Amino acid sequence: MAQQNHQLDRAKFCCSVCLDLLKDPVTIPCGHSYCRNCIQSYWDKEDEKKTHSCPQCRQSFTPRPVLVKNTMLADLVEELKKTGLHAAAAADLCYAGAEDVACDVCTGRKLRAVKSCQVCLVSYCEKHLQPHHDVAQFKKHKLVEPSEKLQENICSRHDEVMKMFCRTDQQCICYLCSVDEHKGHDTVSAAAERTERQRELEGSRHNIQQRIQDREEDVKLLQQEVEAINGSADKAVEHSEKIFTQLIRLMEERRSDVKQQVRSQQETEVSRVKELQEKLEQEITELKRKDAELKKLSHTEDHNQFLHNYPSLSALSESTHSSSINIRPLKYFEDVTAAVSELRDKLQDVLRDTWTNISLTVTQVDVLLSQPEPKTRAGFLRYSREITLDPNTANTHLLLSEGNRKATYSQPQSYSDHPDRFTGWEQVLSRESLTGRCYWEVEWRGGGVYVAVAYKNISRAGNESLFGRNDKSWSLYCYNDSYNFHHNKVQTPVSGPWSSRVGVYLDHSAGILSFYSVSDTMTLLHRVQTTFTQPLCAGVLVYVGSTAEFIKLK
């Protein structure tokens, strides 16, 4: 009885959640005590319910109580550890929890199993396992980590332990199965099969570990690349900012210079005009005075007096200026505005051209190897681009429709003059500049069309402007039931299934351009491997009686 009371006393110092001796004990408002981590984890699972309860008495608390260490219990637990009773208390109260395997021998509240026997097909706690350590016959039994699946080792047909393996049917069997429904099959002991599979497993593990090592090296390499990319990008942005700041400062200085020069010249010219204006006004005053004197003389009745004074009054001083002011037909400072506008236009042209190169340089930064070309149409559609045609590039014999996605050969259209317009051939380019990975499809009808890509600075006039007849364009000529590929005046016959739809795949940074025949399946017609130095535009050439339409793929 005293021993039972002693065990009961020790039970008071164990946590009812982990069933182990209290660690960092805390007491909640209802009076029950737990390990700090145990009650925190228990309440963390209840957070969504906005209320927290005691695992023992189920009393609820709102809000979540603040946990305070129970100093007295902590001291008592430390004393219990010093007395050497900790192990005994843990052994006595190591009950099986919800996630534990319970001892099959225990009655009442079951203790946690420490081992399972594959011969007995029973799980044991430390106490009931002892015969397997002491009895010679039991020492030969195979002990494994506690398992709830021991019954899976029993044959459901013969209620025997399955110690054999049928390689024919790839399943575990008992001895009776091997002479019954598995008779004549390739059977071995489960241990032999395990040895074989273990060997395979070790080989797989070795391969996996090698792959892990390789991938870890790849990850390190990629991390280094990330750091290098970030560092390079930061420097590029920093230096670009400085350069653009210098350009802006230079433009500000030139703006200030123009303003200062205009104002200075304005002041000079206004001063000159005002000086002349003042002299003329003085002359006008003098002439008016002279006129008044002459008028007075003209009214003198004394003839002798008139003749005496006339010589001195009639003489006019010579004018310092011509009788009229000749103003040159100037535009004053309008020419300055024109000159600045010309500068603006030239700068815009330079910026547009250089921006194309800058943009291409940026998009050509490709640390990783290019992705392989897709194998299915669904794979290509991941890179689909909607293409629209630029009316400013369309030859006058092309009628654009369907939102500028379709080009049809027609009577001459009344397009306005534009330097980008094709005049030599019935061609048109897309509005979009294409870089990176792109895919589009062209549906064509009629006698023949060219499906092409070209640099934006391709010639617009003459035979040299034809898609494929220069080094700035690549084209697939589709006609009747045949294909020809053209680039830089070289024609290459192309074989493949005829289709009224052609798919075009571009991987700009990898320098890959591929043409496909698209029907129920996709068939490669021709692939180009080169180096693209500028962004590309999609284009088509349409012969008499033909149409070409860029299909909406999304």
Stockholm file with secondary structure:
# STOCKHOLM 1.0

chainA/1-554         MAQQNHQLDRAKFCCSVCLDLLKDPVTIPCGHSYCRNCIQSYWDKEDEKKTHSCPQCRQSFTPRPVLVKNTMLADLVEELKKTGLHAAAAADLCYAGAEDVACDVCTGRKLRAVKSCQVCLVSYCEKHLQPHHDVAQFKKHKLVEPSEKLQENICSRHDEVMKMFCRTDQQCICYLCSVDEHKGHDTVSAAAERTERQRELEGSRHNIQQRIQDREEDVKLLQQEVEAINGSADKAVEHSEKIFTQLIRLMEERRSDVKQQVRSQQETEVSRVKELQEKLEQEITELKRKDAELKKLSHTEDHNQFLHNYPSLSALSESTHSSSINIRPLKYFEDVTAAVSELRDKLQDVLRDTWTNISLTVTQVDVLLSQPEPKTRAGFLRYSREITLDPNTANTHLLLSEGNRKATYSQPQSYSDHPDRFTGWEQVLSRESLTGRCYWEVEWRGGGVYVAVAYKNISRAGNESLFGRNDKSWSLYCYNDSYNFHHNKVQTPVSGPWSSRVGVYLDHSAGILSFYSVSDTMTLLHRVQTTFTQPLCAGVLVYVGSTAEFIKLK
#=GR chainA/1-554 SS CHHHHHHHHHHTTBCTTTCSBCSSEEECTTSCEEEHHHHHHHHHTTGGGTCEECTTTCCEESSCCCCCBCHHHHHHHHHHHHTTCHHHHHHHTCBCCTTSCBCSSCCSSCBBCCEEETTTTEEECHHHHHHHHHCHHHHTSCEESCCSCGGGGBCTTTCCBCCEEETTTTEEECHHHHTTTTTTSCEEEHHHHHHHHHHHHHHHHHHHHHHHHHHHHHHHHHHHHHHHHHHHHHHHHHHHHHHHHHHHHHHHHHHHHHHHHHHHHHHHHHHHHHHHHHHHHHHHHHHHHHHHHHHHHHTCCCHHHHHHHHHHHHCCCCCSSCSSCCCCCCCTTHHHHHHHHHHHHHHHHHHHHHHHHHHHHHHTCCCSCCCCCCSSHHHHHTTBCCCCBCGGGCCTTEEEETTTTEEEECSCCCCCCCTTCCCSSSEEEBSSCBCSEEEEEEEEESSEEEEEEEETTCCCSSGGGSTTSSTTEEEEEEETTEEEEEETTEEEEECCCCCSEEEEEEETTTTEEEEEEESSSEEEEEEEECCCCSCEEEEEEECTTCEEEECCCC
#=GC SS_cons         CHHHHHHHHHHTTBCTTTCSBCSSEEECTTSCEEEHHHHHHHHHTTGGGTCEECTTTCCEESSCCCCCBCHHHHHHHHHHHHTTCHHHHHHHTCBCCTTSCBCSSCCSSCBBCCEEETTTTEEECHHHHHHHHHCHHHHTSCEESCCSCGGGGBCTTTCCBCCEEETTTTEEECHHHHTTTTTTSCEEEHHHHHHHHHHHHHHHHHHHHHHHHHHHHHHHHHHHHHHHHHHHHHHHHHHHHHHHHHHHHHHHHHHHHHHHHHHHHHHHHHHHHHHHHHHHHHHHHHHHHHHHHHHHHHTCCCHHHHHHHHHHHHCCCCCSSCSSCCCCCCCTTHHHHHHHHHHHHHHHHHHHHHHHHHHHHHHTCCCSCCCCCCSSHHHHHTTBCCCCBCGGGCCTTEEEETTTTEEEECSCCCCCCCTTCCCSSSEEEBSSCBCSEEEEEEEEESSEEEEEEEETTCCCSSGGGSTTSSTTEEEEEEETTEEEEEETTEEEEECCCCCSEEEEEEETTTTEEEEEEESSSEEEEEEEECCCCSCEEEEEEECTTCEEEECCCC
//
